[in-house]
Amino acid sequence: MKQTFATPLLVAGLLAAPLHADAVDDALNAALAAHAAGDLSTTAAQITVAGKEVQALQSAKLAAMLPEAPEGWSREVNTDGAQGMAMMGMSGNMVEGRYTSAAGDSFTLTLTADSPIVASMAGMLGTPQMMAMMGKIVKAGSQDMLEQDGSLSALAGGRVLVQAQGMESAAMLPVLATLDFARLPAYDK
């Protein structure tokens, strides 16, 4: 009885959605059609497709949060981190920005969201007291960051892990100071 009731609700919800087609809508509609036909294998496959499409949209929004390169620097963005995480059996989103100076020196800024990696780091980065026990606390704008073994780390809103490594902290901090730590936890809203 629940399945018969849930399917009309899902269809009604999709019909009430804006009339624009995208990959998420297409996959969800295909899943609903397969479910109505009793094809559970196709239903599951299309739900997986929809989930991957949502993750791609989230990755694009997370990448948009990466700071622009400073004057005279370049920035390369990689949004394939979520695929690598999925191959290791982990969920979440990961994007990287590689910042390269005119002299050729570079560092990588990684944003990891909604992942078990974030949860594992929350205890260490969740409070200034724990951060102080782990290493030196430095400021990127008004954000506390843990400086440890040549890398900088912070947790934004308990949801997004921010990590930078590859250069001296003094070179990375000005870029990190332009990251909107307050908006970062709501990157996909």
C-alpha positions in Angstrom: 0.0 0.0 0.0 2.9 2.4 0.8 4.4 1.9 -2.7 1.1 2.6 -4.4 0.6 5.8 -2.4 4.3 7.0 -2.7 4.5 6.8 -6.4 1.5 9.2 -7.1 3.0 11.6 -4.6 6.4 11.5 -6.4 4.7 12.0 -9.7 2.7 14.9 -8.3 5.8 16.4 -6.9 7.6 16.2 -10.3 4.6 17.6 -12.1 4.6 20.6 -9.7 8.3 21.2 -10.4 9.3 23.9 -12.9 8.9 22.8 -16.5 12.5 22.7 -17.4 14.2 19.5 -18.3 17.7 18.6 -17.0 19.6 15.4 -16.4 18.2 15.1 -12.8 14.6 15.5 -14.0 15.2 13.0 -16.8 16.6 10.4 -14.6 14.0 10.8 -11.9 11.2 10.6 -14.5 12.8 7.5 -16.0 13.0 6.0 -12.5 9.3 6.7 -11.9 8.3 5.2 -15.2 10.4 2.1 -14.5 8.9 1.8 -11.1 5.4 2.1 -12.4 6.2 -0.7 -14.9 7.6 -2.9 -12.0 11.2 -2.7 -13.3 13.1 -2.3 -10.1 16.5 -2.8 -11.7 16.0 0.2 -14.0 14.4 2.1 -11.2 17.5 1.7 -9.0 19.9 2.5 -12.0 18.0 5.7 -12.8 18.0 6.8 -9.2 21.8 6.2 -9.2 22.1 8.3 -12.3 20.0 11.1 -10.7 22.3 11.0 -7.6 25.4 11.3 -9.8 23.9 14.3 -11.6 23.1 16.0 -8.3 26.6 15.4 -7.2 28.0 17.0 -10.4 25.8 20.0 -9.7 27.1 20.2 -6.2 30.7 19.9 -7.3 30.2 22.8 -9.7 28.8 24.9 -7.0 31.6 23.9 -4.6 34.2 24.8 -7.3 32.5 28.2 -7.7 33.5 28.9 -4.0 37.2 28.6 -4.8 38.9 32.0 -4.6 40.1 33.7 -7.8 43.8 33.7 -8.4 45.7 36.7 -7.1 47.0 39.2 -9.6 49.9 37.6 -11.6 48.9 34.1 -10.5 46.9 31.4 -12.4 44.3 29.0 -11.1 43.4 25.5 -12.4 40.2 23.9 -11.1 39.7 20.2 -10.8 36.2 18.9 -10.0 36.9 15.2 -10.5 37.7 14.6 -6.8 34.2 13.2 -6.1 34.7 10.4 -8.7 37.9 9.4 -6.9 36.2 9.3 -3.6 33.4 7.2 -5.0 35.9 4.7 -6.3 37.2 4.4 -2.8 33.7 3.8 -1.5 33.3 7.2 0.0 30.6 9.8 -0.5 30.8 13.5 -0.7 32.3 16.2 -3.0 35.9 17.3 -3.4 37.2 20.1 -5.6 40.7 21.4 -6.0 42.2 24.7 -7.0 45.8 24.8 -8.0 47.3 28.3 -7.6 50.5 29.0 -9.5 52.6 32.1 -9.1 54.4 33.9 -11.9 57.6 32.3 -10.6 56.1 28.8 -11.0 55.6 28.1 -7.3 52.2 26.5 -6.6 49.9 25.2 -3.9 46.7 23.3 -3.9 43.5 24.4 -2.1 41.1 21.4 -1.6 37.5 21.7 -0.5 35.9 18.5 0.7 32.2 18.5 1.6 29.7 16.0 3.0 32.3 13.2 3.3 33.4 10.8 6.0 36.8 12.6 5.7 35.1 15.7 7.1 33.5 13.8 10.0 36.9 12.3 10.9 38.5 15.7 11.0 35.7 17.4 12.9 37.1 16.4 16.3 40.5 17.9 15.5 39.3 21.1 13.7 36.0 21.7 15.6 37.5 23.7 18.5 40.4 26.1 18.9 41.6 24.1 21.9 42.0 20.9 19.9 43.6 22.8 17.0 46.1 24.4 19.4 47.1 20.9 20.7 47.7 19.7 17.2 49.8 22.6 15.9 49.9 26.3 15.4 46.7 28.3 14.9 47.0 31.0 12.2 44.4 33.4 10.7 43.1 33.5 7.2 41.1 36.7 7.5 39.0 36.0 10.6 39.1 32.2 10.1 41.2 30.1 12.5 43.3 27.5 10.5 45.5 24.8 11.8 49.1 25.0 10.5 50.7 21.6 10.7 53.5 19.9 8.7 53.4 22.6 5.9 49.7 22.5 5.4 46.7 24.6 6.5 43.4 23.1 7.5 40.0 24.4 8.7 36.5 23.2 9.1 33.6 25.4 7.8 30.3 24.9 9.5 31.0 21.2 10.3 30.4 20.4 6.7 33.3 21.5 4.5 37.0 20.7 5.1 39.4 23.3 3.7 43.0 22.2 3.2 45.9 24.0 1.5 49.4 22.7 0.9 52.4 23.1 -1.3 53.9 26.5 -0.3 54.8 28.4 2.8 51.7 29.5 4.9 52.5 33.2 4.3 52.0 32.6 0.5 48.8 30.6 0.9 47.0 32.7 3.6 46.2 35.7 1.5 44.3 33.5 -1.0 42.6 31.6 1.9 41.6 35.0 3.4 39.4 35.6 0.3 37.5 32.3 0.7 34.0 33.0 2.0 34.1 30.6 5.1 30.6 31.9 6.2 28.9 30.9 3.0 30.9 27.8 2.4 28.7 25.4 4.4 25.7 26.4 2.3 27.5 26.1 -1.0 24.8 23.9 -2.6 21.8 25.9 -1.5 
